[in-house]
Amino acid sequence: MHEYSIVGALIERVEREATARHATRVVRVHVRLGEFAGVEPELLATAYDTFRERTVCEGAPLVLDRVPGDELVLQRIEMEVPDV
């Protein structure tokens, strides 16, 4: 199940982005998933729910936008950042 390694990389990326922006929390993670990407959406969602505990993504639901094609893209990270 490569969905677990995909989620591991996804959470690492979100953590780097949140740290770089001094985010206080991640609110939501949006991923664009192509129907031919070779990724099972249900397994990806289950893996995310399992591995997000005790990470910056703990309270952030995963939003999967299903699209035609074969892409797998971290589309958007919604996070709270302090006023600068």
Secondary structure, DSSP 8 states (H G I E B T S, - for coil): -THHHHHHHHHHHHHHHHHHTT-SEEEEEEEEEETTSS--HHHHHHHHHHHTTTSTTTT--EEEEEESSS-EEEEEEEEE----
